[in-house]
Amino acid sequence: MRSTRFAIAVTLATLTFAAAPAGRQDRQAGAPSRLRPPEGFACVRDDLTAYTGVVVRYQRERERTTLRIRTDWDTTEDVAVPHNDAADPAASFRYAGRPFSAKDWERIESSAGVLRPSTRATAWVCRDGTVLVDWAAAKEG
């Protein structure tokens, strides 16, 4: 009987987690929160890591963009976003969960290559080297 209740609870928790909207932080009772990867980012969940926080170093080059993120979990993570021979790295970026546009550069940079202070991001890093950065506005306060 106890194992049946446990199986039902696991099934319900799995269905609840799977039905949550992309980008939302989900919390199961007693479990730490876990971000859902952006829609269309193909990476097996077990091969995926997400770093969310304030970007404290930013360098955009032709071949790659490098970030240092001071995470919300008090770690510092370095991330390299390969541009895959693209002059414009926008394909590897999102802004607030939606595709990155030319206007979004103004939201994250004060001038070309200079990141606005306190800009936040979530870097989705797949074990195969694929990276997607979802930018966000600076956190107020």
C-alpha positions as CSV (number, residue, x, y, z in Angstrom):
1,M,0.0,0.0,0.0
2,R,2.8,2.4,1.0
3,S,4.7,1.7,-2.3
4,T,1.5,2.4,-4.3
5,R,1.0,5.8,-2.6
6,F,4.7,6.6,-3.2
7,A,4.3,5.7,-6.9
8,I,1.2,7.9,-7.3
9,A,3.0,10.8,-5.6
10,V,6.0,10.5,-7.9
11,T,3.7,10.3,-10.9
12,L,1.8,13.4,-9.9
13,A,4.9,15.3,-9.1
14,T,6.4,14.4,-12.5
15,L,3.2,15.5,-14.3
16,T,3.1,18.8,-12.4
17,F,6.7,19.5,-13.3
18,A,6.3,18.6,-17.0
19,A,3.2,20.8,-17.3
20,A,4.9,24.0,-16.0
21,P,5.6,26.9,-18.5
22,A,9.1,27.3,-19.8
23,G,11.4,29.4,-17.8
24,R,9.4,29.1,-14.6
25,Q,11.1,27.9,-11.4
26,D,9.3,24.8,-10.2
27,R,9.4,23.6,-6.6
28,Q,8.3,20.2,-5.4
29,A,7.6,19.8,-1.7
30,G,10.9,19.8,0.1
31,A,13.0,19.9,-3.1
32,P,15.2,22.7,-4.3
33,S,13.9,24.8,-7.2
34,R,14.9,23.8,-10.7
35,L,14.6,26.0,-13.8
36,R,13.0,24.6,-16.9
37,P,15.2,25.0,-20.1
38,P,13.9,27.4,-22.7
39,E,11.6,25.9,-25.3
40,G,13.6,24.6,-28.3
41,F,16.9,24.2,-26.4
42,A,17.7,20.6,-27.2
43,C,19.7,19.0,-24.4
44,V,19.1,15.9,-22.3
45,R,18.1,17.2,-18.9
46,D,20.8,15.1,-17.2
47,D,23.4,16.8,-19.4
48,L,22.2,20.4,-18.7
49,T,23.4,23.0,-16.2
50,A,21.9,26.4,-15.6
51,Y,23.8,29.4,-14.1
52,T,21.5,32.3,-13.1
53,G,22.8,35.6,-11.7
54,V,24.5,38.9,-12.3
55,V,27.0,39.0,-15.2
56,V,30.2,40.4,-13.7
57,R,32.4,40.1,-16.7
58,Y,31.4,40.2,-20.4
59,Q,33.5,40.0,-23.6
60,R,32.0,39.7,-27.0
61,E,34.4,38.6,-29.8
62,R,33.8,37.3,-33.3
63,E,34.2,33.6,-32.4
64,R,32.6,33.6,-28.9
65,T,31.1,35.6,-26.1
66,T,32.5,34.9,-22.6
67,L,30.7,35.6,-19.4
68,R,31.4,35.4,-15.7
69,I,28.2,35.0,-13.7
70,R,28.0,35.6,-10.0
71,T,25.1,33.2,-9.4
72,D,22.2,33.5,-7.1
73,W,23.7,30.5,-5.3
74,D,26.9,32.4,-4.4
75,T,29.1,30.7,-6.9
76,T,31.1,32.3,-9.7
77,E,30.8,30.5,-13.1
78,D,32.7,31.2,-16.4
79,V,30.7,30.5,-19.6
80,A,31.9,30.6,-23.2
81,V,29.2,30.9,-25.9
82,P,30.6,29.8,-29.2
83,H,29.2,31.7,-32.2
84,N,29.7,28.8,-34.7
85,D,31.1,31.0,-37.5
86,A,28.2,33.5,-37.1
87,A,29.2,37.2,-37.0
88,D,26.0,37.8,-34.9
89,P,25.7,35.7,-31.8
90,A,22.0,36.5,-31.4
91,A,21.0,32.9,-32.3
92,S,22.6,31.8,-29.0
93,F,20.8,34.5,-27.0
94,R,17.3,35.1,-25.7
95,Y,15.9,38.1,-23.9
96,A,13.3,37.4,-21.2
97,G,12.6,34.0,-22.8
98,R,11.9,35.2,-26.3
99,P,14.2,35.2,-29.4
100,F,16.9,37.8,-29.2
101,S,16.4,40.8,-31.5
102,A,18.5,43.8,-32.6
103,K,16.7,46.0,-30.1
104,D,17.8,43.7,-27.3
105,W,21.4,44.8,-27.7
106,E,20.3,48.2,-26.3
107,R,18.8,46.4,-23.3
108,I,22.0,44.6,-22.3
109,E,24.7,46.9,-23.6
110,S,25.3,50.6,-22.9
111,S,27.5,50.7,-26.0
112,A,28.8,48.1,-28.4
113,G,30.6,45.4,-26.3
114,V,29.9,47.1,-22.9
115,L,27.4,45.3,-20.7
116,R,25.1,47.4,-18.6
117,P,25.8,47.2,-14.9
118,S,23.9,44.6,-12.9
119,T,22.6,42.8,-16.0
120,R,21.3,39.4,-15.2
121,A,21.3,36.2,-17.3
122,T,20.7,32.5,-17.2
123,A,23.3,30.5,-19.1
124,W,22.1,27.1,-20.2
125,V,25.1,24.9,-20.7
126,C,24.8,21.4,-22.3
127,R,27.5,18.8,-21.9
128,D,27.9,18.7,-25.7
129,G,29.1,22.4,-25.7
130,T,25.9,24.0,-26.7
131,V,25.1,27.1,-24.8
132,L,22.1,29.4,-24.7
133,V,22.0,32.6,-22.7
134,D,18.7,34.1,-21.6
135,W,19.3,37.8,-20.7
136,A,17.2,39.7,-18.2
137,A,17.0,43.3,-17.0
138,A,19.1,44.3,-14.0
139,K,17.6,43.4,-10.7
140,E,16.2,46.4,-8.9
141,G,17.3,47.2,-5.3
